[in-house]
Amino acid sequence: MTTNNPSGNDTPGAPSGVEVLRYTAFSHDPAGGNPAGIVPDATGLDEAALLAIAAGVGYSETAFLTAPPEGLGEPGRAFTLRFFSPLAEVPFCGHATVATAVALAERLGAGDFVFATPAGTVPVTVTESGGTLRATLTSVEPHIEEVAPEALAEALAALAWPAADLDPAFPVRIAFAGARHLVLAAATRERLADLDYDFDRLGALMRSLDLTTVQLVWRESESVFHVRDPFPVGGVVEDPATGAAAAAFGAYLREYQLVGADAVVTLHQGEDLGRPGLLEVALRAGDPRVRVSGTATRLT
C-alpha cells in the first residue's frame, strides 16, 4: 500500500516522520462514506499530539495504532486502537475501525485482526472477494437505557422536531455498543431529510448525557433503514457513516424485537450529505454482540 503522505508533513499537527493515511469507510467510492484518518504507528505520541493530528486531519475521527496489551491476539495482527475527533477522544469509532482494518489488510493480508479499544476488545475479520476488501467488526456487549422525559424534550427542541414527527413504533432510548447514542425514529423520510439543528444546544445536551452521536433513523422496509448522525460533541455537524451507532442501533432493534433474533439489516447513510454509504448490521441468536460490515477505500 502506498500513500501520498508517507511523512505526514502535509497534515497540520503531525510531527515529521509520522505517517498519516486517509480512507473512507462504508463506500467503494472515494466521494462516498465517512473519511477517517489512520496513523499506523502512533508510538511515543502523547495525547496532546494525537489530538493535534486529529484536528489537523479534520475528519470526524482519526485512528491511532500502537502495540497491543500482552497476550492479545496473533502477533502482528493485534493492536491498541484509540480514536480522536478534532475536539476529543471517543471510546469507540466503527468507521475508523473498518477503515483501519482494511488498510492493515492491504499490507498484511485479509484475515482476523483484534483491537484493544477504550470501549473494550473489538475483533475484526477482513475478507476479500473480487479484489474488494470487506471488514466485519464485532462490537462489545451492548446495553440499552431509558431516556428522561426532560432530556427527550430538550433533544427535540434542539433538533426543532415536533414530537408528532416521531415514529411511535420506536421508543426513544440511549443505545450502547462501544459508545452511547440517542436513538430517535422519524415517521417520514421527509422529516429525516429536513435536518437543521441548534449545534450548541444539542451539543450541550449530548455532553450532559455522555452521548457520542444522535442516531436519527427512518424505516424504509423490514430490513432497510436510512440514518443520520449529528455529532456536535466532536466538532462535526453530521457524521456521514457511523459504525458505532450502527452497532448500537442493531442492539436497540433486537431489544425491542423490531427485527428477528437472526437478522441482517442494511443502513443507508450520507445520502443527504452527498456522501452515500452502506452499512450492514448482523444479529445472531444467542450472541448479544452486534456485527457491522462495510468496505473502505483509500483516499489520495
DOZA-167163 format. One record per residue: residue in three letters; y, x, z of N, C-alpha, C in turn; residue number from 1. Coordinates in Angstrom, 3 decimals. Example, Ala and Ser with C-alpha at 12.3 -4.5 7.8 and 13.67 -1.06 7.14 Angstrom:
Ala	-5.690	13.190	7.800	-4.500	12.300	7.800	-3.300	13.200	7.800	1
Ser	-2.250	12.850	7.080	-1.060	13.670	7.140	0.030	12.900	7.870	2
This chain:
Met	-1.198	0.856	0.000	0.000	0.000	0.000	1.233	0.881	0.000	1
Thr	2.225	0.466	-0.757	3.482	1.208	-0.797	4.589	0.327	-0.283	2
Thr	5.693	0.939	-0.011	6.865	0.193	0.448	8.103	0.850	-0.115	3
Asn	9.109	0.052	-0.335	10.366	0.611	-0.838	11.161	1.256	0.279	4
Asn	10.617	1.233	1.487	11.376	1.692	2.643	10.484	2.505	3.579	5
Pro	9.913	3.637	3.108	8.991	4.373	3.955	9.618	4.949	5.196	6
Ser	10.878	5.186	5.207	11.522	5.777	6.378	12.259	4.771	7.230	7
Gly	12.458	3.573	6.713	13.209	2.563	7.462	14.711	2.788	7.432	8
Asn	15.196	3.763	6.623	16.605	4.132	6.697	17.540	3.053	6.167	9
Asp	17.022	2.106	5.356	17.909	1.063	4.870	17.860	-0.169	5.770	10
Thr	17.229	-0.048	6.931	17.216	-1.118	7.914	18.158	-0.748	9.043	11
Pro	19.266	-1.454	9.201	20.161	-1.145	10.314	19.421	-1.191	11.643	12
Gly	19.636	-0.189	12.463	18.989	-0.139	13.765	17.677	0.591	13.791	13
Ala	17.096	0.903	12.614	15.811	1.602	12.574	16.025	3.107	12.611	14
Pro	15.447	3.810	13.598	15.581	5.269	13.637	14.952	5.909	12.408	15
Ser	15.418	7.062	12.052	14.857	7.801	10.925	13.370	8.033	11.141	16
Gly	12.599	7.830	10.074	11.166	8.042	10.140	10.362	6.837	10.557	17
Val	11.014	5.758	10.965	10.300	4.542	11.353	10.099	3.679	10.108	18
Glu	8.834	3.416	9.786	8.504	2.616	8.609	8.701	1.138	8.923	19
Val	9.418	0.448	8.042	9.646	-0.987	8.185	9.182	-1.669	6.906	20
Leu	8.190	-2.543	7.026	7.679	-3.313	5.898	8.239	-4.723	5.954	21
Arg	8.239	-5.374	4.811	8.714	-6.751	4.725	7.715	-7.581	3.931	22
Tyr	7.215	-8.620	4.560	6.265	-9.543	3.924	6.761	-10.964	4.112	23
Thr	6.293	-11.863	3.248	6.469	-13.281	3.518	5.101	-13.893	3.753	24
Ala	4.988	-14.737	4.771	3.716	-15.337	5.152	3.653	-16.792	4.724	25
Phe	2.424	-17.235	4.459	2.111	-18.609	4.075	2.616	-18.951	2.676	26
Ser	2.651	-17.947	1.802	3.020	-18.181	0.410	2.537	-17.025	-0.456	27
His	2.117	-17.361	-1.692	1.830	-16.331	-2.696	3.116	-15.824	-3.339	28
Asp	4.161	-16.620	-3.259	5.415	-16.365	-3.969	6.399	-15.682	-3.021	29
Pro	6.957	-14.537	-3.399	7.955	-13.902	-2.542	9.141	-14.797	-2.210	30
Ala	9.405	-15.812	-3.043	10.524	-16.720	-2.791	10.147	-17.859	-1.854	31
Gly	8.884	-17.907	-1.407	8.441	-18.956	-0.504	8.030	-18.400	0.843	32
Gly	7.555	-19.276	1.705	7.042	-18.862	3.006	8.115	-18.343	3.940	33
Asn	7.664	-17.627	4.965	8.559	-17.141	6.019	8.518	-15.613	6.065	34
Pro	9.621	-14.949	5.766	9.630	-13.490	5.797	9.479	-12.940	7.215	35
Ala	8.793	-11.820	7.327	8.622	-11.120	8.598	8.774	-9.626	8.360	36
Gly	9.395	-8.960	9.306	9.382	-7.512	9.307	8.126	-7.027	10.019	37
Ile	7.653	-5.848	9.640	6.475	-5.247	10.273	6.752	-3.763	10.459	38
Val	6.606	-3.288	11.681	6.690	-1.853	11.964	5.273	-1.397	12.306	39
Pro	4.582	-0.708	11.382	3.179	-0.362	11.604	2.947	0.593	12.771	40
Asp	3.958	1.375	13.114	3.816	2.300	14.242	5.118	2.318	15.030	41
Ala	5.106	1.565	16.138	6.289	1.496	16.998	6.142	2.371	18.236	42
Thr	5.245	3.333	18.173	5.009	4.232	19.305	6.304	4.927	19.719	43
Gly	6.603	4.893	20.986	7.751	5.614	21.515	9.064	4.858	21.438	44
Leu	9.072	3.674	20.837	10.306	2.903	20.747	10.454	2.021	21.981	45
Asp	11.625	2.075	22.618	11.825	1.232	23.792	12.266	-0.164	23.350	46
Glu	12.402	-1.068	24.308	12.703	-2.459	23.988	14.045	-2.600	23.291	47
Ala	15.010	-1.797	23.665	16.316	-1.865	23.004	16.198	-1.497	21.532	48
Ala	15.352	-0.504	21.232	15.151	-0.095	19.843	14.423	-1.179	19.054	49
Leu	13.426	-1.812	19.676	12.703	-2.888	18.995	13.644	-4.036	18.647	50
Leu	14.493	-4.392	19.596	15.436	-5.484	19.363	16.445	-5.099	18.283	51
Ala	16.901	-3.847	18.292	17.866	-3.396	17.285	17.249	-3.433	15.890	52
Ile	15.983	-3.036	15.772	15.313	-3.086	14.467	15.163	-4.522	14.009	53
Ala	14.729	-5.412	14.921	14.572	-6.825	14.561	15.901	-7.417	14.103	54
Ala	16.970	-7.077	14.784	18.286	-7.565	14.386	18.686	-7.005	13.028	55
Gly	18.353	-5.739	12.791	18.671	-5.128	11.505	17.875	-5.721	10.362	56
Val	16.601	-6.024	10.608	15.789	-6.679	9.583	16.345	-8.068	9.292	57
Gly	16.686	-8.806	10.350	17.366	-10.080	10.192	16.478	-11.274	9.933	58
Tyr	15.159	-11.088	9.939	14.257	-12.216	9.771	14.048	-12.928	11.107	59
Ser	13.386	-14.078	11.067	13.183	-14.818	12.315	12.356	-14.003	13.303	60
Glu	11.402	-13.212	12.805	10.680	-12.273	13.682	10.310	-11.006	12.947	61
Thr	10.208	-9.936	13.726	9.635	-8.677	13.276	8.522	-8.311	14.241	62
Ala	7.403	-7.838	13.688	6.224	-7.479	14.479	6.163	-5.965	14.647	63
Phe	5.750	-5.535	15.839	5.694	-4.113	16.173	4.295	-3.773	16.682	64
Leu	3.668	-2.790	16.034	2.306	-2.385	16.371	2.304	-1.083	17.157	65
Thr	1.505	-1.068	18.219	1.249	0.152	18.971	-0.242	0.188	19.313	66
Ala	-0.657	1.216	20.026	-2.068	1.386	20.382	-2.548	0.223	21.248	67
Pro	-3.830	-0.143	21.129	-4.350	-1.279	21.895	-4.702	-0.877	23.323	68
Pro	-4.863	-1.863	24.200	-5.439	-1.561	25.513	-6.849	-0.995	25.342	69
Glu	-7.276	-0.221	26.264	-8.599	0.400	26.180	-9.679	-0.672	26.106	70
Gly	-10.597	-0.485	25.157	-11.733	-1.387	25.041	-11.488	-2.631	24.218	71
Leu	-10.319	-2.754	23.602	-10.013	-3.946	22.800	-10.451	-3.731	21.362	72
Gly	-11.547	-4.341	20.965	-11.929	-4.375	19.561	-12.405	-3.058	18.999	73
Glu	-12.678	-3.097	17.697	-13.166	-1.930	16.970	-12.053	-0.895	16.833	74
Pro	-12.339	0.362	17.146	-11.308	1.401	16.995	-10.724	1.399	15.584	75
Gly	-9.413	1.480	15.496	-8.719	1.471	14.214	-8.410	0.088	13.683	76
Arg	-8.986	-0.953	14.303	-8.724	-2.319	13.850	-8.265	-3.211	15.008	77
Ala	-7.834	-2.579	16.080	-7.294	-3.288	17.241	-5.940	-2.675	17.577	78
Phe	-4.984	-3.532	17.980	-3.615	-3.094	18.199	-2.966	-3.922	19.297	79
Thr	-1.932	-3.358	19.887	-0.982	-4.154	20.658	0.097	-4.626	19.696	80
Leu	0.461	-5.912	19.789	1.406	-6.503	18.851	2.474	-7.264	19.626	81
Arg	3.730	-6.898	19.388	4.861	-7.586	20.007	5.770	-8.127	18.914	82
Phe	6.534	-9.170	19.266	7.359	-9.880	18.296	8.782	-10.023	18.827	83
Phe	9.750	-9.683	17.981	11.152	-9.828	18.354	11.891	-10.611	17.275	84
Ser	12.661	-11.605	17.709	13.636	-12.244	16.842	14.897	-11.389	16.870	85
Pro	15.921	-11.738	16.095	17.172	-10.976	16.176	17.840	-11.031	17.550	86
Leu	17.417	-11.964	18.421	18.057	-12.106	19.728	17.173	-11.772	20.912	87
Ala	15.842	-11.903	20.772	14.994	-11.766	21.957	13.539	-11.581	21.560	88
Glu	12.736	-11.117	22.513	11.298	-11.073	22.315	10.725	-12.479	22.441	89
Val	9.726	-12.785	21.615	8.994	-14.044	21.737	7.538	-13.718	22.048	90
Pro	6.839	-14.611	22.795	5.486	-14.272	23.247	4.454	-14.237	22.139	91
Phe	4.666	-15.041	21.111	3.700	-15.089	20.017	4.393	-15.602	18.771	92
Cys	4.022	-15.048	17.625	4.578	-15.462	16.337	3.450	-15.495	15.318	93
Gly	3.122	-16.687	14.835	1.998	-16.825	13.923	2.248	-16.245	12.555	94
His	3.449	-16.480	11.979	3.654	-15.988	10.619	3.710	-14.470	10.578	95
Ala	4.274	-13.839	11.600	4.291	-12.380	11.636	2.900	-11.810	11.889	96
Thr	2.054	-12.540	12.619	0.664	-12.108	12.821	-0.103	-12.152	11.510	97
Val	0.045	-13.250	10.759	-0.610	-13.355	9.461	-0.123	-12.249	8.524	98
Ala	1.188	-12.050	8.470	1.742	-11.002	7.604	1.230	-9.626	8.001	99
Thr	1.185	-9.358	9.302	0.715	-8.055	9.781	-0.745	-7.839	9.424	100
Ala	-1.580	-8.861	9.608	-2.999	-8.723	9.305	-3.225	-8.450	7.821	101
Val	-2.478	-9.138	6.956	-2.609	-8.894	5.524	-2.139	-7.483	5.174	102
Ala	-1.030	-7.046	5.751	-0.541	-5.692	5.489	-1.564	-4.647	5.929	103
Leu	-2.176	-4.857	7.091	-3.212	-3.931	7.552	-4.433	-3.954	6.641	104
Ala	-4.827	-5.149	6.195	-5.993	-5.261	5.320	-5.761	-4.563	3.990	105
Glu	-4.519	-4.545	3.516	-4.231	-3.820	2.282	-4.464	-2.327	2.460	106
Arg	-4.286	-1.846	3.662	-4.505	-0.421	3.943	-5.926	-0.120	4.397	107
Leu	-6.502	-1.013	5.194	-7.761	-0.723	5.880	-8.936	-1.531	5.358	108
Gly	-8.668	-2.509	4.515	-9.721	-3.371	4.012	-9.797	-4.672	4.772	109
Ala	-10.301	-5.707	4.081	-10.466	-7.012	4.718	-11.479	-6.910	5.850	110
Gly	-11.461	-7.918	6.713	-12.370	-7.931	7.859	-11.658	-8.420	9.094	111
Asp	-12.182	-8.022	10.228	-11.685	-8.514	11.503	-10.690	-7.545	12.132	112
Phe	-9.624	-8.122	12.684	-8.655	-7.395	13.493	-8.512	-8.132	14.818	113
Val	-8.006	-7.429	15.819	-7.724	-8.090	17.094	-6.426	-7.528	17.646	114
Phe	-5.579	-8.440	18.143	-4.257	-8.056	18.625	-4.081	-8.485	20.078	115
Ala	-3.608	-7.550	20.881	-3.180	-7.874	22.238	-1.707	-8.237	22.167	116
Thr	-1.389	-9.518	22.396	-0.014	-10.002	22.327	0.446	-10.394	23.730	117
Pro	1.739	-10.593	23.933	2.198	-11.061	25.247	1.586	-12.398	25.665	118
Ala	1.135	-13.206	24.679	0.540	-14.507	24.988	-0.955	-14.403	25.282	119
Gly	-1.561	-13.280	24.932	-2.999	-13.121	25.105	-3.619	-12.462	23.885	120
Thr	-4.941	-12.372	23.880	-5.667	-11.732	22.789	-5.821	-12.698	21.620	121
Val	-5.445	-12.224	20.423	-5.488	-13.056	19.216	-6.324	-12.343	18.154	122
Pro	-7.545	-12.827	17.889	-8.324	-12.264	16.789	-7.879	-12.836	15.446	123
Val	-7.968	-12.019	14.414	-7.599	-12.446	13.059	-8.667	-11.940	12.096	124
Thr	-9.116	-12.807	11.217	-10.048	-12.427	10.157	-9.331	-12.512	8.821	125
Val	-9.432	-11.440	8.038	-8.837	-11.421	6.699	-9.960	-11.401	5.677	126
Thr	-9.923	-12.349	4.744	-10.890	-12.411	3.664	-10.182	-12.163	2.337	127
Glu	-10.962	-11.771	1.340	-10.405	-11.525	0.011	-11.155	-12.362	-1.007	128
Ser	-10.427	-13.032	-1.874	-11.017	-13.817	-2.945	-10.120	-13.724	-4.162	129
Gly	-10.675	-13.234	-5.247	-9.903	-13.127	-6.482	-8.687	-12.235	-6.358	130
Gly	-8.775	-11.244	-5.500	-7.663	-10.326	-5.302	-6.618	-10.807	-4.331	131
Thr	-6.809	-11.984	-3.741	-5.860	-12.534	-2.776	-6.410	-12.401	-1.366	132
Leu	-5.605	-11.875	-0.469	-5.986	-11.748	0.933	-5.486	-12.970	1.697	133
Arg	-6.339	-13.482	2.567	-6.017	-14.663	3.366	-6.399	-14.390	4.813	134
Ala	-5.456	-14.616	5.716	-5.673	-14.322	7.133	-5.857	-15.613	7.917	135
Thr	-6.794	-15.583	8.859	-7.008	-16.707	9.773	-6.911	-16.191	11.197	136
Leu	-5.902	-16.659	11.922	-5.753	-16.275	13.321	-6.383	-17.343	14.197	137
Thr	-6.890	-16.921	15.345	-7.430	-17.842	16.344	-6.527	-17.782	17.567	138
Ser	-5.979	-18.924	17.936	-4.974	-18.975	19.000	-5.587	-18.720	20.366	139
Val	-4.727	-18.467	21.312	-5.135	-18.518	22.713	-5.414	-19.977	23.066	140
Glu	-6.005	-20.224	24.231	-6.328	-21.595	24.602	-5.050	-22.406	24.801	141
Pro	-4.943	-23.555	24.145	-3.694	-24.330	24.192	-3.641	-25.294	25.369	142
His	-2.453	-25.850	25.586	-2.296	-26.958	26.522	-1.090	-27.798	26.108	143
Ile	-1.037	-29.022	26.626	-0.007	-29.993	26.273	0.683	-30.448	27.556	144
Glu	2.019	-30.623	27.491	2.788	-31.088	28.639	3.610	-32.319	28.257	145
Glu	3.840	-33.194	29.222	4.737	-34.315	29.004	6.188	-33.842	29.037	146
Val	7.071	-34.684	28.524	8.492	-34.351	28.419	9.280	-35.356	29.252	147
Ala	10.178	-34.855	30.080	11.007	-35.746	30.894	11.907	-36.588	29.993	148
Pro	12.141	-37.841	30.363	12.983	-38.716	29.526	14.359	-38.137	29.249	149
Glu	14.965	-37.477	30.250	16.298	-36.922	30.030	16.265	-35.756	29.047	150
Ala	15.158	-34.994	29.029	15.037	-33.898	28.061	14.875	-34.454	26.648	151
Leu	14.077	-35.502	26.509	13.934	-36.143	25.198	15.262	-36.695	24.730	152
Ala	15.988	-37.351	25.599	17.286	-37.909	25.216	18.237	-36.819	24.751	153
Glu	18.229	-35.687	25.445	19.104	-34.583	25.053	18.676	-33.988	23.718	154
Ala	17.372	-33.865	23.490	16.887	-33.346	22.212	17.313	-34.249	21.061	155
Leu	17.164	-35.543	21.225	17.551	-36.473	20.172	19.054	-36.441	19.941	156
Ala	19.828	-36.307	21.010	21.281	-36.223	20.860	21.683	-34.965	20.102	157
Ala	21.045	-33.845	20.423	21.357	-32.586	19.740	20.977	-32.645	18.266	158
Leu	19.890	-33.339	17.965	19.450	-33.479	16.580	20.209	-34.566	15.828	159
Ala	20.901	-35.438	16.577	21.531	-36.637	16.007	20.480	-37.540	15.374	160
Trp	19.343	-37.658	16.052	18.260	-38.543	15.620	18.231	-39.768	16.523	161
Pro	18.405	-40.964	16.015	18.190	-42.159	16.838	16.732	-42.253	17.264	162
Ala	16.486	-42.743	18.475	15.114	-42.887	18.951	14.299	-43.786	18.037	163
Ala	14.952	-44.746	17.387	14.251	-45.654	16.481	13.695	-44.947	15.254	164
Asp	14.148	-43.720	14.978	13.664	-42.966	13.820	12.398	-42.178	14.116	165
Leu	11.906	-42.223	15.357	10.662	-41.549	15.713	9.461	-42.414	15.344	166
Asp	8.341	-41.752	15.052	7.089	-42.447	14.767	6.405	-42.752	16.089	167
Pro	6.244	-44.030	16.462	5.688	-44.360	17.772	4.223	-43.977	17.936	168
Ala	3.536	-43.643	16.846	2.136	-43.230	16.950	1.985	-41.824	17.511	169
Phe	3.105	-41.087	17.590	3.064	-39.687	18.019	3.887	-39.525	19.296	170
Pro	3.248	-39.427	20.462	4.007	-39.247	21.699	4.756	-37.917	21.696	171
Val	5.954	-37.923	22.251	6.746	-36.697	22.331	6.156	-35.825	23.448	172
Arg	5.806	-34.601	23.097	5.189	-33.686	24.052	5.635	-32.257	23.777	173
Ile	5.400	-31.380	24.748	5.513	-29.932	24.541	4.096	-29.407	24.354	174
Ala	3.871	-28.706	23.254	2.556	-28.160	22.939	2.622	-26.636	22.963	175
Phe	1.571	-26.026	23.485	1.491	-24.565	23.628	0.179	-24.065	23.034	176
Ala	0.286	-23.016	22.197	-0.896	-22.284	21.737	-0.490	-20.825	21.535	177
Gly	0.240	-20.312	22.533	0.808	-18.973	22.464	2.297	-18.973	22.673	178
Ala	2.948	-20.076	22.321	4.370	-20.301	22.567	4.581	-21.808	22.694	179
Arg	5.695	-22.191	23.330	5.955	-23.596	23.636	6.828	-24.234	22.549	180
His	6.412	-25.424	22.097	7.114	-26.129	21.033	7.216	-27.600	21.395	181
Leu	8.406	-28.174	21.238	8.606	-29.599	21.433	8.235	-30.319	20.145	182
Val	7.278	-31.257	20.219	6.792	-31.972	19.038	7.480	-33.334	18.953	183
Leu	8.201	-33.547	17.848	8.859	-34.814	17.564	8.438	-35.269	16.176	184
Ala	7.941	-36.503	16.065	7.473	-37.010	14.781	8.473	-37.996	14.193	185
Ala	8.891	-37.742	12.970	9.799	-38.633	12.257	9.011	-39.777	11.627	186
Ala	9.626	-40.942	11.586	8.965	-42.103	10.999	8.968	-42.053	9.473	187
Thr	9.910	-41.314	8.883	10.019	-41.262	7.421	10.281	-39.834	6.964	188
Arg	9.953	-39.587	5.706	10.252	-38.273	5.116	11.758	-38.073	5.024	189
Glu	12.493	-39.144	4.805	13.946	-39.045	4.701	14.562	-38.579	6.026	190
Arg	14.020	-39.079	7.128	14.525	-38.639	8.435	14.275	-37.144	8.632	191
Leu	13.097	-36.685	8.253	12.789	-35.262	8.385	13.701	-34.416	7.503	192
Ala	13.978	-34.893	6.315	14.801	-34.126	5.369	16.245	-34.013	5.823	193
Asp	16.714	-34.990	6.570	18.123	-35.037	6.973	18.289	-34.328	8.318	194
Leu	18.381	-33.011	8.269	18.467	-32.202	9.485	19.805	-31.470	9.516	195
Asp	20.654	-31.884	10.433	21.969	-31.257	10.613	22.284	-31.340	12.098	196
Tyr	21.785	-30.359	12.855	21.789	-30.484	14.315	22.856	-29.608	14.967	197
Asp	23.091	-29.868	16.238	24.041	-29.097	17.048	23.338	-27.836	17.539	198
Phe	23.633	-26.712	16.898	22.928	-25.456	17.138	23.011	-25.042	18.606	199
Asp	24.200	-25.028	19.167	24.374	-24.571	20.550	23.746	-25.547	21.547	200
Arg	23.903	-26.829	21.303	23.372	-27.817	22.239	21.841	-27.800	22.253	201
Leu	21.226	-27.743	21.075	19.766	-27.700	21.033	19.250	-26.384	21.607	202
Gly	19.935	-25.289	21.305	19.527	-24.004	21.859	19.560	-23.986	23.373	203
Ala	20.585	-24.585	23.968	20.684	-24.629	25.424	19.531	-25.429	26.023	204
Leu	19.205	-26.561	25.416	18.073	-27.349	25.902	16.777	-26.565	25.780	205
Met	16.588	-25.904	24.665	15.355	-25.151	24.450	15.203	-24.026	25.460	206
Arg	16.295	-23.348	25.763	16.216	-22.291	26.784	15.864	-22.871	28.145	207
Ser	16.378	-24.056	28.459	16.075	-24.670	29.751	14.616	-25.084	29.856	208
Leu	13.982	-25.379	28.721	12.576	-25.788	28.695	11.638	-24.658	28.271	209
Asp	12.193	-23.465	28.027	11.416	-22.307	27.575	10.667	-22.615	26.280	210
Leu	11.381	-23.207	25.327	10.795	-23.540	24.029	11.072	-22.435	23.023	211
Thr	10.128	-22.216	22.118	10.348	-21.279	21.020	10.936	-21.990	19.805	212
Thr	10.347	-23.126	19.409	10.951	-23.953	18.354	10.797	-25.417	18.742	213
Val	11.451	-26.264	17.958	11.189	-27.695	17.983	10.385	-28.002	16.724	214
Gln	9.197	-28.562	16.903	8.310	-28.869	15.774	8.551	-30.309	15.336	215
Leu	9.276	-30.467	14.225	9.569	-31.767	13.653	8.530	-32.058	12.577	216
Val	7.883	-33.224	12.643	6.766	-33.499	11.741	6.900	-34.883	11.114	217
Trp	6.299	-35.029	9.935	6.129	-36.330	9.298	4.766	-36.358	8.643	218
Arg	4.028	-37.443	8.908	2.656	-37.554	8.409	2.645	-38.204	7.029	219
Glu	2.193	-37.447	6.025	2.069	-37.982	4.667	0.758	-38.738	4.490	220
Ser	-0.324	-38.182	5.061	-1.646	-38.792	4.962	-2.449	-38.366	6.176	221
Glu	-3.721	-38.747	6.204	-4.559	-38.453	7.362	-4.579	-36.965	7.698	222
Ser	-4.558	-36.109	6.681	-4.709	-34.673	6.928	-3.571	-33.833	6.374	223
Val	-2.472	-34.461	5.945	-1.345	-33.725	5.362	-0.069	-34.101	6.100	224
Phe	0.658	-33.062	6.540	1.922	-33.249	7.244	2.991	-32.381	6.602	225
His	4.237	-32.817	6.748	5.397	-31.996	6.426	6.085	-31.666	7.748	226
Val	6.506	-30.414	7.910	7.044	-29.977	9.199	8.296	-29.129	8.995	227
Arg	9.167	-29.128	10.025	10.346	-28.267	10.073	10.503	-27.752	11.500	228
Asp	11.080	-26.554	11.635	11.180	-25.937	12.950	12.547	-25.307	13.197	229
Pro	13.479	-26.051	13.798	14.719	-25.425	14.274	14.404	-24.320	15.281	230
Phe	15.148	-23.215	15.181	14.864	-22.025	16.001	16.165	-21.401	16.509	231
Pro	17.062	-22.175	17.118	18.338	-21.601	17.557	18.194	-20.555	18.655	232
Val	17.135	-20.630	19.459	16.982	-19.626	20.519	16.688	-18.244	19.951	233
Gly	16.250	-18.188	18.700	16.035	-16.904	18.039	17.191	-16.492	17.151	234
Gly	18.274	-17.276	17.179	19.420	-16.964	16.341	19.239	-17.401	14.902	235
Val	18.265	-18.288	14.657	17.938	-18.738	13.305	18.035	-20.265	13.270	236
Val	18.740	-20.806	12.276	18.902	-22.261	12.195	17.555	-22.944	12.019	237
Glu	16.718	-22.391	11.144	15.419	-23.014	10.887	14.418	-21.971	10.428	238
Asp	13.221	-22.043	10.996	12.122	-21.160	10.619	11.425	-21.754	9.398	239
Pro	11.224	-20.978	8.321	10.662	-21.563	7.100	9.177	-21.900	7.159	240
Ala	8.381	-21.166	7.973	6.941	-21.447	8.103	6.494	-20.866	9.436	241
Thr	5.960	-21.707	10.313	5.834	-21.343	11.722	4.380	-21.459	12.181	242
Gly	3.671	-20.326	12.171	2.259	-20.346	12.520	1.989	-20.698	13.964	243
Ala	2.832	-20.233	14.889	2.628	-20.544	16.308	2.801	-22.035	16.557	244
Ala	3.801	-22.642	15.916	3.997	-24.082	16.052	2.862	-24.850	15.395	245
Ala	2.325	-24.330	14.286	1.189	-24.975	13.629	-0.019	-25.008	14.556	246
Ala	-0.269	-23.903	15.256	-1.383	-23.857	16.202	-1.166	-24.847	17.335	247
Ala	0.052	-24.888	17.869	0.365	-25.825	18.944	0.222	-27.266	18.465	248
Phe	0.646	-27.537	17.240	0.547	-28.881	16.691	-0.912	-29.291	16.492	249
Gly	-1.745	-28.339	16.087	-3.167	-28.634	15.973	-3.755	-29.073	17.302	250
Ala	-3.377	-28.367	18.380	-3.847	-28.754	19.712	-3.333	-30.129	20.092	251
Tyr	-2.102	-30.423	19.754	-1.499	-31.733	20.018	-2.265	-32.840	19.285	252
Leu	-2.562	-32.633	18.002	-3.285	-33.636	17.231	-4.641	-33.938	17.853	253
Arg	-5.326	-32.895	18.322	-6.634	-33.103	18.950	-6.480	-33.830	20.286	254
Glu	-5.482	-33.443	21.087	-5.286	-34.029	22.407	-5.129	-35.547	22.319	255
Tyr	-4.442	-36.026	21.289	-4.167	-37.457	21.173	-5.042	-38.135	20.116	256
Gln	-6.125	-37.436	19.714	-7.126	-37.984	18.801	-6.488	-38.530	17.525	257
Leu	-5.493	-37.804	17.051	-4.832	-38.174	15.807	-5.570	-37.642	14.588	258
Val	-6.521	-36.738	14.828	-7.463	-36.252	13.819	-8.822	-36.152	14.501	259
Gly	-9.857	-35.881	13.714	-11.191	-35.757	14.260	-11.391	-34.468	15.049	260
Ala	-12.493	-34.413	15.789	-12.800	-33.213	16.578	-13.002	-31.997	15.693	261
Asp	-13.605	-32.195	14.530	-13.686	-31.169	13.484	-12.733	-31.603	12.384	262
Ala	-11.678	-30.853	12.186	-10.663	-31.291	11.217	-9.971	-30.090	10.603	263
Val	-9.539	-30.266	9.364	-8.681	-29.295	8.681	-7.433	-30.049	8.231	264
Val	-6.288	-29.549	8.663	-5.009	-30.202	8.399	-4.127	-29.247	7.603	265
Thr	-3.439	-29.783	6.602	-2.512	-28.997	5.786	-1.083	-29.319	6.190	266
Leu	-0.304	-28.269	6.432	1.109	-28.417	6.765	1.953	-27.833	5.637	267
His	2.880	-28.650	5.135	3.866	-28.179	4.162	5.158	-27.896	4.923	268
Gln	5.660	-26.697	4.785	6.892	-26.332	5.489	7.769	-25.498	4.565	269
Gly	9.069	-25.596	4.758	10.011	-24.788	3.989	10.531	-25.449	2.739	270
Glu	9.962	-26.614	2.369	10.417	-27.275	1.141	11.895	-27.622	1.197	271
Asp	12.354	-28.084	2.367	13.757	-28.485	2.493	14.699	-27.291	2.534	272
Leu	14.155	-26.101	2.703	14.953	-24.873	2.680	14.886	-24.160	1.338	273
Gly	14.065	-24.684	0.430	13.847	-23.984	-0.829	12.909	-22.809	-0.701	274
Arg	12.120	-22.737	0.388	11.135	-21.676	0.584	9.790	-22.328	0.941	275
Pro	9.150	-23.016	-0.007	7.931	-23.742	0.331	6.805	-22.824	0.798	276
Gly	6.116	-23.275	1.822	4.969	-22.558	2.342	3.850	-23.527	2.666	277
Leu	2.640	-23.002	2.800	1.459	-23.814	3.054	0.678	-23.201	4.208	278
Leu	0.447	-24.003	5.237	-0.306	-23.568	6.410	-1.517	-24.474	6.570	279
Glu	-2.670	-23.886	6.861	-3.887	-24.655	7.109	-4.267	-24.520	8.574	280
Val	-4.497	-25.645	9.222	-4.848	-25.689	10.640	-6.257	-26.247	10.756	281
Ala	-7.136	-25.520	11.441	-8.526	-25.947	11.585	-8.879	-26.121	13.052	282
Leu	-9.538	-27.241	13.348	-10.036	-27.549	14.684	-11.560	-27.589	14.632	283
Arg	-12.186	-27.073	15.695	-13.643	-27.076	15.773	-14.070	-27.755	17.063	284
Ala	-15.014	-28.679	16.945	-15.534	-29.361	18.125	-16.147	-28.340	19.086	285
Gly	-15.810	-28.464	20.361	-16.364	-27.569	21.364	-15.596	-26.285	21.570	286
Asp	-14.581	-26.034	20.747	-13.753	-24.834	20.885	-12.305	-25.291	21.040	287
Pro	-11.682	-25.067	22.196	-10.313	-25.547	22.391	-9.276	-24.805	21.565	288
Arg	-9.622	-23.639	21.077	-8.655	-22.849	20.330	-8.398	-23.456	18.949	289
Val	-7.301	-23.026	18.337	-6.886	-23.546	17.035	-6.810	-22.384	16.061	290
Arg	-7.242	-22.626	14.841	-7.202	-21.602	13.794	-6.139	-21.951	12.768	291
Val	-5.338	-20.967	12.432	-4.277	-21.146	11.438	-4.467	-20.108	10.343	292
Ser	-4.475	-20.578	9.095	-4.744	-19.699	7.950	-3.620	-19.731	6.945	293
Gly	-3.465	-18.601	6.261	-2.497	-18.531	5.176	-2.527	-17.169	4.508	294
Thr	-1.843	-17.104	3.392	-1.700	-15.862	2.659	-0.420	-15.146	3.086	295
Ala	-0.218	-13.967	2.544	1.047	-13.247	2.748	1.285	-12.357	1.547	296
Thr	2.543	-12.132	1.248	2.930	-11.380	0.063	3.985	-10.352	0.443	297
Arg	3.799	-9.128	-0.075	4.772	-8.067	0.220	6.071	-8.318	-0.523	298
Leu	7.175	-8.088	0.134	8.484	-8.208	-0.463	8.974	-6.811	-0.854	299
Thr	9.634	-6.708	-2.007	10.109	-5.394	-2.449	11.624	-5.370	-2.428	300
